[in-house]
Amino acid sequence: MNWNNFLTYGDSQEKAFEVLCNQLFGRFLQRYYNNDLIMFEVINGSGGDGGIEAYGELRSGEIFAVQAKWFRNSLKDNQIKQIKNSITTAKKLRPQIKKYFICIPYDVNSLKNGKDNKPIKNHEEFKIKELVGEIHTKHSDLELIWWFDNELLREIQQNENEGVRKYWFEREVISLSDLSNLFDFQGKSWLHEKYIPELHGQGIIHKEYQKICFSLEYRKELMHQVQKALKDLRFCLIQIDKFISTNQSWTEINYNLDKISKDLIQFENEFKRCFEAIKTGNDFYKPQSLSEINLWKTKLKLEELRPVNCQKNILPNLISALNNIHKHNLPQFVQRVGFDFRQSIRLILGEPGTGKTHGLTNCVETHLKHDSPAIIIRAKGTPVRNWTEILSASLQLNQWNKNEILSALETLAIRTDIALANKIDANYDGKTKVLICVDGLEEDIDNGEEWYARIRECERLVIEYPRVKFIFSARQYFLDNTQIPQSKFFEYVILPREGDVNISEIAPKYFCKEHYNIQLTSYSLIRGIDSLFALRLFCDKYKNTTISAGLTH
């Protein structure tokens, strides 16, 4: 590999190499451990050097970690010492590390003989073998894996890394500033009449955007739901223990309750793991599938019992707790939470004037303001035969295919992650996503089947590129239930007649002096306005007027 052609996109060589290694390492883990991988995390640099750049955790609890070292020449003693210190620090902070990947953009020379045909003692290969032996003595459970130049090239040449080499070694092609400039240009062209930022209110579409991006706001809702289930589980377990300790007569019931308790503890532990994953924004987590708990028969038997004095409060509480757990349908609850981790594709449907374009455009604007890659594409006039055509035409990257473009966009997201992780006291909010919005599918109704084919293809794309999220919009008549994806990644949302945002919330923005300058003596005068479209028509008609009951002036 010719590292003289390595593009840094404004970063230092060390920082750019770190991004590249994180990208290759993350995809390596997905390739070999996808079903068992429950976490991939970029290390927050605000607390000092933790000895690694990123790590992945398997369901077994094992951790695989990566360290990038921008060493371009023969390894010196001080560099070997750096590597040793990083390994020692990493193992101290995370004892579960079992494989430690060391990335160095240089090929170590083979051991050679020196004077009198004897091996050179300070040769770099000798130094590395000595280090490996020393580390193995201290940490016999740790395997060191070296990614030198040839190993890095091997990873870059993997099919899923099709665009990585082109992005890092051919020419600078796309940046966050490019995406922002494109969005600004669209704001002055086809979005000019369709989007006025000052008049936007975030509503249903924004909530769906938060869901597919697994944002902190949405995760707070999920955490509340899981906390409620955990609270009910803990209460039920306490009531079971209390009843068993007082029950000397019905041994069969005690046996069944003990079995139920063990099953509930499994769910409690799984919910705790889910809660931690939601809290940290770890959308790699895959909840375990657990079997249904058969507690209904035991609950019915408990209802037939005549409690002794010490059970008169315990028994009703236990019956109520078991009934509450039954209502939760715990296996289905776990499955639903699992789906929430992987939401990736939305189709927003609504009548004319319900704020679809406004909503999608605001999502892209919000995303870009957070240094996250995003684009909005107008369906009308866009070539639609495949995703390569759609993306290359929209981004003016004519020589690039879809895999290369999506790789480049994911790289931008990874760079943002690393920049955030290295900021002191950064409000680091999980993994940065790539947002691709396509607006107005019904405007290209002649290609409706092609657009549905592209939407279905997104099911595969979001697996290959898990950071990439898609939002489409169309009028409601575009919906064809026989064409939509059937996977857990996709949902369609129909906006109410009122539109994306509640009229009473957004109307004051429209009426203010800076926009339509409409004075109302009472907001009850506009109760008949039942949609965003009607609000816009009303404002166009009564601009710069004062309205009171029966009077307009």
Secondary structure, DSSP 8 states (H G I E B T S, - for coil): --GGG---TTS-HHHHHHHHHHHHHHHHHHHHHTTTEEEEEE--GGG---S-SEEEEETTS-EEEEEE----SS--HHHHHHHHHHHHHHHHH-TTEEEEEEE-SS------B-GGG-B-TT-HHHHHHHHHHHHHHH-TT-EEEEE-HHHHHHHHTSGGGTTHHHHHHT-----HHHHHHHHHHHHHTTTTTT--GGG----HHHHHHHHHTT-HHHHHHHHHHHHHHHHHHHHHHHHHHHHHHH--S-HHHHHHHHHHHHHHHHHHHHHHHHHHHHHHT-TT-----------HHHHHHHHH----GGGTTHHHHHHHHHHHHHHH-HHHHHHHHHHHHT--EEEEE--TTSSHHHHHHHHHHHHHHTT--EEEEESTT---SSHHHHHHHHHT-TT--HHHHHHHHHHHHHHHHHHHHTSTT----S---EEEEEE-GGGGGGGHHHHHHHHHHHHHHHHHSTTEEEEEEE-GGG--TTTS--STTEEEEE--TT-SS-HHHHHHHHHSTTTT--EES-GGGGTT--SHHHHHHHHHHHTT-EEETTEE-
